[in-house]
Structure formats: structure tokens, C-alpha cells
């Protein structure tokens, strides 16, 4: 949340190890979301209603600029209940200490409710009828649920007769998020905003797949129902913020710059022993500004502008032609910690491979085709975190196919060759890009940071985060290349790359 000139990041944390358990709310503060100061945890398990863990939740700013935390606590019976906390000293600019009022818990699972699948309250929103509303994630048998609760005073909450939304066969809906977006422009909206020029987003983290999905649709305040557009698929065939290591995300409204910020967590997928050896279990990714695409059919995402304050040592190349099998090194920057923006172009689309309608799974298609299997237009893109002799590399690349009505664009971030270390999770992540390439060009931006590569295709239409652990391509031994393995010549129309300084972490 943003409060009195300070950004607050609360996150799930185990103070005693790089494995899941003993969950507290860690707390860090920043003036720019780039340079951070870690504080003592805001919430520790301390009361019967949260003695077995202070799990995920949200922050809401009440009238009079009063912040409130809503969170899930795990009680002695391992039931999931919803609680709240308020600042001990509202005049402390960093809100270091939080207290748990005596009337907790606020919400407990009803009889017949699945008490082990009832968690992660959202930021609340204010209705014109004088009620606050919040959503709690859950499931009823295999049906994912966004349980809706109402309150006049933020202390006494009543469950609505119907969920805000639900979907069959999707399983537990973790970390739900519900917020408005403007139909015109990039400006963000306060969570309580209503009106004609607005769509709503419902995002859920699906426990079954460990990926996140969102729909765009219409919120009907009088009925307290959300209905996705017919162009938005509910469930795991639907849209995703990110097609890689990205889970349990949360947005908040930033009134300082009138924008909505999306923040995701890059989860680990290796063994417990591997995580202990690494020394951490997941990291927060770069905050992203999120807004509605002009088509109204999807969201766009872009790294917050403040991240550009870390740029230094700019390198540029332009009009470099890459024939089949060509690759060119981008020298003069720290390839292990870099920001790269590039526009690729091609003279014709006639060599695009025919798209097979059975290729409905982008991730499988990326694994099947890869960056080294020659195509017509592509694969072309970046080889990130590459070792000198290319024993290790993480390619981020496009392939373009020919379909009946329009071309199909695939964006891949392939970790399968990212490390010589055996046994690590090294998937081929991919997503299709809904972009018009009739101008024969496409853009890519990648943020490279030692063990993570965040990529934004076509101005943020498709985003992929890869978690990688190279053993050779580390620090000064990492290299960056542009490449093309397609038969159609690809031109690096313009590429700008920067070394990235370390942010300040004030201990």
C-alpha cells in the first residue's frame, strides 16, 4: 500500500528458514519501490486465532486515512479465519507496530464451509449503499469461489447469499484480487471506483496449477455479481498476468501517480534441500504498472518507471541483420544484471510456418520447437545469461506462424538449457501474443537479474518470468546475445541495453 508518502510491502515470510512454515507478515518500506528498508515483521502468530500462522491478506485505507490489514489466521484447530490489525501509532511514518483488536476473528467459516480452503481476504471496496465489501477465496467441492462479505463498520461482517463469482472444476481460489480498470487511458483507479467507463478484473491463483488467471468483466453493484466478458475464459484456459514463475500476486492503487501497481511472487519449484542450499524460497518481482489494452480484451503490464533509475552504461545497436543461425553479442554492459529493450523487424511474413490447430498449449509448443529448431520466421530473440561457449543460456524468443485468419505469435522463455546443474526445475515457459504484426515488427523487453529473467512481449501484452540458476553464466561470466534461427532474415531495428545498478537495501 501507499500511505503518507511511503510504499509498504508486506509479504509472507519464514524468519527461521528458506522453507515454508512459521509464516509471519514481513514488512519493508520505500519511497520509490526500488530502494528498500526492511523493518521488523508487522504480524507474528500470537493469538489463538492466528497461532499457527499469519497468512496472506490485504490492506485497505479507511476514511480519515486509516490503514487496516485484513489477513488469514490459522487457529488451534487449523481452521482458516479472517482477522484484522491496525497501526499502534498512526503518526509513525513507517507504521512499524500493529495491534490486533480484541474482536478478532472477524469472519469464521460457516458450518459446512471447507475450513481448510477459506483464505486471503482482498482489499475492501466501498459501495454507494454504505457497505464495505471484501472477497475471501475458497472452494465448494471442486468449484472455485470468491466468497463475498459486507460490513457497515469494518468490524461486523455478514456473508452474502451468493459469491461474487465462482467457476466449476477450478479448485481452490487462492489470493483473489478484484479491482476496476479504466476503459480509456493508463490511469489507475481506486479500488472503490464505479462508473460507466470502467471494467473490472477478477484474478485468482489456482492452487491446482500454481498459476494465476484473470478475467475482465462487469461488476453489478446492485446484485453484487461479477460476470466475465464473453471474450474472457474462466479457468486455466484463460488469460494470465505472466506465463512463468509468477504466483500469489496482488495489486494496489497508487494515488501518488494515479496508477495501479501489480506485484507478483516468483515461487521456487525445486526440492526442499535445494531451497535450503540456495538460502531463500521465492522472491518478489519488479513491480508493474497494469492497465487495460485499447482492445478491452486484456491487460497490459510494464515495469514501473522508477526501475529506470538503476540504469547505467547504455549500449545501442541498430539495423543489424541476422540470417539463419546468426547471433551477435551485446557487449559493454553487465549481462547478469541488465535491462534490454529491442525492436525486431522482418521484410515479409510469407515464410511463416503453418500453424497446427492442435497446438493449443503454448508451453508444450515452446518445449517442442525450442530456440534451436529452425523455423520460417523465428525463433529469434535474446540469449540471456549465456555462458561463453553456450553450454548454458536462457533464450527469450518469438516464433511466428501462419493461420487462416491471422498470424499466430508465440513468446517463449526457455529455461531448459539455463544451467548445467542437474535436478533443477527448468521448464519451457510460453504464451501466445495477441498482437497485430502487419507492420512486420515486434518488441521485447527483458529485465535480467542473476537468477531471474522477466520478459515483456509486444509492449506488455504477454509477460513471462523465468527463475534460473546458471552455474557458469554468473556475474562477469554471463553474456547476452541477439539471435535468429529462422530462414527469414530478421533485423534488429533498434536495441538499447543498460547495466543495472544494485538498489539500496538499508539494514
Secondary structure, DSSP 8 states (H G I E B T S, - for coil): -EETTEEEEEEEEETT-SSS-SEEEEEEEESSSSSEEEEEEEE---STTTTT-EEEEEEEEETTTEEEEEEEEE-TT--EEEEEEEES-TT-TT---EE--TT--SB---TTS-TTSEE-----EE-TTS-EEEEEEEEETTEEEEEEEEESSSSS-EE-SS-SEEETT---EEEEEEEEEESSSS----TT--STTEEEEEEEEETTTTEEEEEEEEEETTTTEEEE-TTS--STTSB-S-SSS-EEEEEEEETTTTEEEEEEEE---S-HHHHHHHT-S-EE---EEEEE-TTSSSEEEEE-GGGGGGEEEEEEEEEEEE-TTEEEE--SS-TTEEEEEEEEE-S-STT-EE--TT---HHHHHHHHTTTS-BSEEEEEEEEEE-TTSSS-EEEEEEEEE-SSSEEEEEEEE-TTS-S-TTS---EEEEEE----TTSEEEEEEEEESSEEEEEETTTTEEEEEE---SSS-GGG-EEEEEE-BSS-EEEEEEEEEEE----B--
